[in-house]
């Protein structure tokens, strides 16, 4: 394990910024909920190997715990020590009889599983940690323990002359794109507030995702639903004119002038932007809101827990995450001052909540394709953007309790196994131990400008973790890990420095 880690670090260090120049571009990519076993399951599926699972990338485990378990009284900003990742407690195989005390309908199995269930984080707090460099409480978007807004990576990037964007395969007001879009809220459920801040704060130049109130989850026209986006805001964006004023639950006010934005809804128009056969309106920010409600593909009709991956035809009326990615890179990439972009495969998490292994694999492979689009863009030195001036991070906001088929009492923490050829499905062998998140470490990959700096932040050791995310019962390993707050602080530092203009 030491040799593999050291070799990877040396490769990453060789890709640091040339001549000490600041990092120009930062791209953060998340497959929401994708832990080690999500990657293992997808790898076992034909065509599921990830383009970042090779020696060009530095791989580091990352802790995901929240500041505390919920909003509380908003009277302190102190870390709840019970939530801090503890390898001894996370890998405790001491048997526990009966049903889990934290997830009804699931066997407790052992103390480790129970601790991972009891201390699980959420996407709002974890993504906010990546965007602020500090632990954030469960359910909060970029606020401290007193509920006060804190500075974010996209805000700092914008102030240093970079353009900024956040795109997702789930609705743009959801926790992860909201956090990466520089929004702030004491409760992730305040989606109208989040929408108005994303459009009205001046932080974002681009946003993209589902969340169109005029369509259902199969991409069909639907009577408008304005619970997440205020009606006045949406109609003014569609008209390309008009001013909307909105007061958030915490008293902050936002004014959105629709003339700041160009709204693009149709798949054909988004694909034209991705291909370069159409160009955004000069002087306007770009919002690509696909004609579908909650997710690009996950909620399309036909899902079942036993469904084979790719067995139900995809919706033909919505773009892909790769379309969003290519359009975003084309739009942001020409800025001489650089850019910050977050790309989320958000429905990986939703499929895992629903125990839909087939659709989880679909969503993960869709994410891989977006990663490949980023790799191709940088390999081609497009707009002068390449691996020498661009940092790419691939990670997850948290994990789920997904393990192998014999991960009960006989082989705790067993990794997901290849498909049994005697089964009549195309899915890897697995077992779910929760319908919610867990507090496990998640893998993160780093490549490009400044990637080697992250190895220096991995100062904690998990002696039970193996390089592939498996269990080392001897507890004598040396795998080092860092925290999401460590990543966030480094990102804040990197984007605070104006990019060298050529």
C-alpha positions in Angstrom: 0.0 0.0 0.0 2.8 2.4 0.7 4.4 2.0 -2.7 1.1 2.5 -4.5 0.4 5.6 -2.6 3.8 7.1 -3.0 3.9 6.4 -6.7 0.6 8.1 -7.2 1.6 11.1 -5.2 4.8 11.5 -7.3 2.7 11.4 -10.5 0.3 14.0 -9.1 3.2 16.3 -7.9 4.6 16.3 -11.4 1.4 18.0 -12.6 1.5 21.0 -10.3 1.3 24.5 -11.6 4.0 25.5 -14.0 6.4 28.2 -12.9 4.5 28.8 -9.7 1.6 30.4 -11.6 -1.9 30.4 -9.9 -4.4 27.7 -10.9 -6.5 29.1 -13.6 -9.5 26.8 -13.6 -11.0 24.5 -10.9 -13.6 21.8 -11.8 -15.2 19.9 -9.0 -17.2 16.8 -10.0 -19.4 14.8 -7.6 -21.3 11.6 -8.1 -23.7 12.1 -5.2 -23.6 9.2 -2.7 -20.9 7.3 -4.6 -18.7 5.5 -2.1 -16.2 2.7 -2.8 -18.9 0.1 -3.4 -20.7 2.3 -5.9 -17.5 2.4 -7.9 -17.0 -1.3 -7.4 -20.6 -2.1 -8.6 -20.2 0.0 -11.7 -16.8 -1.4 -12.5 -18.4 -4.9 -12.5 -20.9 -3.8 -15.1 -19.9 -4.1 -18.8 -18.6 -0.7 -19.9 -18.6 0.6 -16.3 -14.9 1.2 -15.8 -14.3 4.9 -14.8 -11.9 7.0 -16.9 -10.3 8.4 -13.7 -9.4 5.0 -12.1 -5.8 5.1 -13.2 -2.3 6.3 -12.2 -2.8 9.7 -13.7 -5.0 10.6 -10.8 -4.1 11.0 -7.1 -6.6 9.1 -5.0 -7.3 10.0 -1.4 -10.0 8.9 1.1 -12.0 11.7 2.5 -14.2 12.1 5.6 -17.7 13.5 5.3 -19.1 14.1 8.8 -21.3 17.1 9.5 -20.8 19.8 12.2 -23.8 18.5 14.1 -26.9 16.5 13.4 -29.4 19.3 12.6 -30.2 22.9 12.9 -30.7 23.0 16.7 -31.0 26.3 18.4 -28.4 28.1 16.1 -26.5 29.1 19.3 -23.0 27.6 18.7 -20.5 26.7 16.1 -18.9 23.8 17.9 -18.1 20.4 16.3 -20.2 17.6 17.8 -17.4 15.1 18.7 -19.7 12.1 18.4 -19.9 12.7 14.6 -16.2 12.9 13.8 -15.1 9.9 11.7 -13.5 7.3 14.0 -12.0 4.2 12.2 -12.3 2.1 15.4 -16.0 2.7 15.6 -16.6 2.6 11.9 -15.1 -0.9 11.4 -16.3 -2.5 14.7 -17.4 -6.0 13.9 -18.9 -6.7 17.3 -22.3 -8.4 16.6 -25.5 -6.7 17.4 -28.7 -8.8 17.4 -32.0 -7.7 16.0 -33.2 -4.7 14.0 -31.2 -1.6 13.6 -32.0 1.1 16.2 -31.5 3.8 13.5 -33.0 2.3 10.2 -36.2 0.4 10.6 -36.4 -2.8 8.5 -32.6 -3.4 8.4 -30.7 -5.9 10.6 -28.3 -4.1 12.9 -25.5 -6.7 12.1 -22.7 -5.1 14.1 -21.7 -2.0 16.0 -19.8 -0.5 13.1 -22.9 -0.5 10.8 -24.9 1.0 13.6 -22.4 3.8 14.2 -22.2 4.6 10.5 -26.1 4.8 10.4 -26.3 6.9 13.6 -23.8 9.5 12.5 -24.6 9.9 8.8 -24.2 13.3 7.1 -26.3 14.9 4.4 -25.5 16.5 1.0 -26.2 20.0 2.2 -23.7 19.9 5.0 -21.1 17.9 3.2 -21.1 19.9 -0.1 -21.1 23.1 1.9 -17.9 21.8 3.7 -16.3 21.4 0.3 -17.4 24.9 -0.7 -16.5 26.8 2.6 -13.6 24.9 4.2 -15.5 24.4 7.4 -17.9 21.7 8.7 -21.5 22.6 8.3 -24.5 21.2 10.1 -26.9 18.6 8.7 -29.4 20.3 6.3 -27.7 23.7 6.0 -26.4 25.4 2.9 -23.2 27.4 3.5 -24.1 28.8 6.9 -22.3 28.5 10.2 -23.6 27.0 13.5 -25.3 30.3 14.2 -27.1 30.3 10.9 -25.0 33.1 9.5 -23.9 33.0 5.8 -20.2 32.1 5.3 -18.0 32.8 2.3 -17.9 30.2 -0.5 -15.5 29.0 -3.2 -17.7 30.3 -6.0 -18.0 33.8 -4.4 -14.2 33.9 -3.9 -13.7 32.7 -7.5 -16.0 35.3 -8.8 -14.2 38.1 -6.9 -10.8 37.0 -8.3 -12.0 37.4 -11.9 -13.1 33.9 -12.7 -16.5 32.9 -14.2 -18.6 30.4 -12.2 -21.0 27.7 -12.9 -22.9 24.8 -11.2 -24.6 22.0 -13.2 -26.4 18.8 -12.1 -28.5 15.9 -13.3 -31.1 16.8 -10.5 -33.0 20.0 -10.0 -30.8 23.0 -9.8 -32.2 24.1 -6.4 -31.2 20.8 -4.8 -28.6 20.7 -2.0 -25.4 20.1 -3.9 -25.9 22.6 -6.8 -27.2 25.1 -4.3 -24.1 24.8 -2.2 -21.8 25.0 -5.2 -23.9 27.9 -6.6 -23.0 30.1 -3.6 -26.5 30.0 -2.0 -27.0 30.2 1.8 -29.8 28.9 3.9 -30.4 27.6 7.3 -32.5 24.8 5.7 -32.0 23.1 2.4 -35.8 22.9 2.0 -36.0 26.7 1.4 -35.8 26.2 -2.3 -37.5 29.3 -3.4 -35.0 31.3 -1.4 -32.2 29.3 -3.0 -33.5 29.8 -6.5 -33.7 33.6 -6.0 -30.2 33.8 -4.5 -28.7 31.7 -7.3 -30.3 33.9 -9.9 -30.0 37.2 -8.0 -26.7 37.3 -6.0 -24.4 37.9 -8.9 -22.2 34.9 -7.9 -23.1 32.6 -10.8 -22.6 33.1 -14.5 -24.1 29.7 -15.4 -26.4 27.1 -13.9 -27.9 24.0 -15.5 -30.1 21.1 -14.5 -33.7 19.9 -14.3 -36.2 21.7 -12.2 -38.5 23.0 -14.9 -41.9 23.7 -13.3 -43.8 23.3 -16.6 -42.9 19.5 -17.1 -43.2 16.2 -15.3 -40.6 13.6 -14.6 -41.2 12.0 -18.0 -40.5 15.3 -19.8 -44.2 15.8 -20.6 -45.9 19.2 -20.2 -47.5 19.6 -16.8 -49.6 22.3 -15.1 -47.0 24.6 -13.5 -45.6 23.8 -10.1 -43.9 26.8 -8.4 -43.1 25.3 -5.0 -39.3 25.5 -5.7 -39.1 28.4 -8.1 -41.3 31.5 -7.5 -43.9 32.0 -10.3 -42.9 35.6 -10.9 -39.2 34.6 -11.2 -39.8 31.8 -13.7 -42.2 33.8 -15.9 -39.8 36.7 -16.0 -36.9 34.4 -17.0 -39.0 32.9 -19.8 -39.9 36.4 -21.0 -36.3 37.5 -20.8 -37.3 40.7 -18.9 -38.9 41.8 -15.6 -37.6 42.2 -12.1 -38.5 39.9 -9.2 -38.0 40.8 -5.6 -37.9 38.1 -2.9 -37.3 38.0 0.8 -35.8 34.9 2.3 -36.9 33.3 5.6 -33.8 34.8 7.2 -34.7 38.3 6.1 -32.2 38.7 3.3 -33.6 40.2 0.1 -32.8 39.3 -3.5 -33.7 41.2 -6.6 -33.5 39.3 -9.9 -33.4 41.3 -13.2 -34.3 38.7 -15.8 -32.4 40.7 -18.5 -29.2 39.4 -16.8 -30.0 35.9 -17.9 -30.6 33.8 -21.0 -32.9 30.9 -20.2 -32.5 27.8 -22.5 -35.0 24.9 -22.1 -35.1 22.7 -25.2 -32.7 19.8 -25.6 -31.9 20.8 -29.2 -30.9 24.3 -28.1 -28.7 23.0 -25.3 -27.0 20.5 -27.6 -26.4 23.3 -30.1 -24.7 25.3 -27.4 -22.6 22.2 -26.5 -21.6 21.7 -30.2 -20.8 25.4 -30.8 -23.4 25.7 -33.6 -25.2 28.2 -31.4 -23.8 30.9 -29.1 -25.2 32.4 -25.9 -26.6 35.9 -26.1 -23.6 38.3 -25.5 -23.6 39.9 -22.1 -26.1 37.5 -20.5 -25.6 34.8 -18.0 -26.7 31.3 -19.1 -29.3 29.1 -17.4 -30.0 25.7 -19.0 -33.1 24.3 -17.3 -34.1 21.1 -19.1 -37.8 20.3 -19.8 -38.2 17.8 -17.0 -39.0 18.2 -13.4 -36.8 16.5 -10.8 -34.0 14.5 -12.6 -32.8 14.1 -16.2 -33.5 10.3 -16.4 -33.8 8.7 -12.9 -37.5 9.3 -12.4 -38.6 8.2 -15.9 -41.5 5.6 -15.8 -40.7 2.0 -15.4 -38.3 1.8 -12.5 -38.3 -1.2 -10.1 -35.6 -2.5 -7.7 -35.1 -5.5 -9.9 -34.8 -3.5 -13.1 -31.8 -4.3 -15.3 -29.6 -1.4 -16.0 -30.5 0.3 -19.4 -33.6 -1.9 -19.8 -36.0 1.1 -19.9 -35.5 3.5 -22.9 -34.2 6.9 -21.9 -36.3 10.0 -22.3 -35.5 11.6 -25.7 -36.6 15.1 -24.9 -33.9 16.0 -22.3 -30.2 16.6 -22.6 -27.5 14.5 -20.9 -25.1 15.6 -18.2 -22.4 15.5 -20.9 -24.5 18.0 -23.0 -24.6 20.3 -20.0 -20.9 19.8 -19.4 -19.8 20.5 -23.0 -22.0 23.6 -23.2 -20.7 24.9 -19.8 -17.0 24.4 -20.8 -17.6 26.2 -24.1 -19.4 29.1 -22.3 -17.0 29.5 -19.4 -13.7 28.3 -20.9 -13.0 31.4 -23.0 -12.7 33.7 -20.0 -9.0 34.7 -19.7 -9.4 35.0 -16.0 -10.4 31.3 -15.7 -13.4 29.6 -14.2 -14.8 27.5 -11.4 -17.3 24.8 -12.3 -19.1 22.2 -10.3 -20.6 19.2 -12.1 -22.9 16.8 -10.2 -24.3 13.4 -11.1 -27.0 13.9 -8.5 -29.3 11.0 -9.2 -26.7 8.3 -8.2 -27.7 9.1 -4.6 -31.5 9.0 -5.4 -31.1 5.5 -7.0 -29.2 4.4 -3.9 -31.9 5.7 -1.6 -34.4 3.7 -3.7 -32.2 0.6 -3.8 -32.4 0.7 -7.6 -29.0 -0.9 -8.5 -29.7 -0.8 -12.2 -30.5 2.9 -12.3 -27.6 3.6 -9.9 -25.3 2.1 -12.5 -26.9 4.1 -15.3 -26.4 7.3 -13.4 -22.8 6.5 -12.5 -22.0 5.7 -16.1 -23.7 8.9 -17.2 -21.4 10.7 -14.7 -18.3 8.9 -16.2 -19.3 10.2 -19.6 -19.3 13.8 -18.2 -15.9 13.2 -16.7 -14.6 11.9 -20.1 -15.9 15.1 -21.7 -13.8 17.1 -19.2 -10.7 15.0 -19.9 -11.2 15.4 -23.6 -11.5 19.1 -23.3 -8.3 19.5 -21.3 -6.4 16.9 -23.4 -7.2 19.0 -26.4 -5.9 22.3 -24.8 -9.3 23.8 -25.6 -9.3 27.6 -25.1 -5.8 27.2 -23.8 -7.1 25.2 -20.8 -5.2 22.1 -20.0 -3.8 19.9 -17.2 -1.1 22.4 -16.4 -3.5 25.2 -15.5 -6.6 23.3 -14.5 -7.4 21.3 -11.3 -10.0 18.6 -11.5 -11.4 16.9 -8.4 -13.7 13.9 -8.5 -15.4 12.8 -5.3 -18.7 12.3 -3.5 -20.5 14.2 -0.8 -21.2 11.0 1.3 -21.6 7.3 1.0 -24.5 4.8 1.5 -24.4 1.5 3.4 -24.0 -0.6 0.3 -21.8 -3.7 0.6 -21.4 -7.2 -0.9 -24.0 -10.1 -0.8 -22.4 -11.8 2.3 -21.8 -8.6 4.2 -23.9 -9.7 7.1 -22.4 -11.7 9.9 -20.2 -13.9 7.7 -18.2 -11.2 5.8 -18.8 -7.8 7.3 -17.8 -4.9 5.0 -17.5 -7.2 2.0 -17.1 -5.3 -1.3 -19.8 -5.6 -4.0 -19.1 -8.7 -6.1 -19.4 -9.4 -9.8 -22.7 -10.6 -11.3 -23.5 -14.2 -10.7 -23.8 -15.7 -14.2 -26.6 -18.0 -13.0 -28.8 -15.1 -12.2 -31.2 -13.7 -14.8 -30.2 -10.1 -14.3 -27.1 -8.0 -15.3 -26.5 -6.6 -11.8 -23.5 -7.1 -9.5 -24.1 -9.1 -6.3 -24.8 -6.7 -3.4 -26.7 -6.0 -0.2 -28.1 -2.8 1.2 -27.8 -2.1 4.9 -29.7 1.2 5.0 -32.0 3.3 2.9 -30.0 6.4 3.9 -26.5 7.7 4.0 -23.5 6.5 6.0 -20.5 8.1 7.7 -17.9 6.1 5.7 -14.9 7.6 4.1 -15.4 8.3 0.4 -12.8 8.2 -2.4 -11.6 11.4 -4.0 -9.4 11.7 -7.1 -7.2 14.8 -8.0 -5.5 15.6 -11.2 -3.9 18.6 -12.8 -2.6 22.0 -11.5 -1.9 21.8 -7.8 -3.2 18.3 -7.3 -0.2 17.2 -5.3 -0.9 19.8 -2.6 -3.9 17.7 -1.5 -1.6 14.7 -0.5 0.0 17.0 2.1 -3.4 17.4 3.7 -4.0 13.7 4.2 -2.6 13.5 7.8 -5.0 11.1 9.5 -4.7 7.3 9.2 -7.4 4.7 8.8 -5.6 1.4 9.7 -8.6 -0.8 8.6 -9.1 0.6 5.1 -7.6 -1.0 2.0 -6.8 0.9 -1.2 -10.0 -0.4 -2.9 -12.2 0.5 0.1 -12.2 -3.0 1.6 -11.7 -4.1 5.2 -8.3 -4.9 6.7 -9.3 -6.8 9.9 -5.7 -6.7 11.2 -5.9 -3.0 11.6 -2.3 -2.5 10.6 -2.7 -0.4 7.5 -1.3 3.0 6.7 -3.9 4.6 4.4 -4.1 8.3 5.0 -7.2 10.4 4.6 -8.2 14.1 4.6 -11.4 15.9 5.3 -13.9 17.7 3.1 -13.1 20.9 5.0 -9.4 20.4 4.2 -10.4 20.3 0.5 -12.6 23.3 0.8 -9.9 25.4 2.5 -7.4 24.6 -0.2 -9.9 25.4 -2.9 -10.6 28.8 -1.2 -6.9 29.5 -1.3 -6.5 28.4 -5.0 -9.4 30.5 -6.3 -8.5 33.6 -4.3 -5.5 34.2 -6.5 -6.2 35.8 -9.9 -5.3 33.7 -12.8 -2.4 34.7 -15.0 -3.9 36.2 -18.2 -2.1 35.3 -21.5 
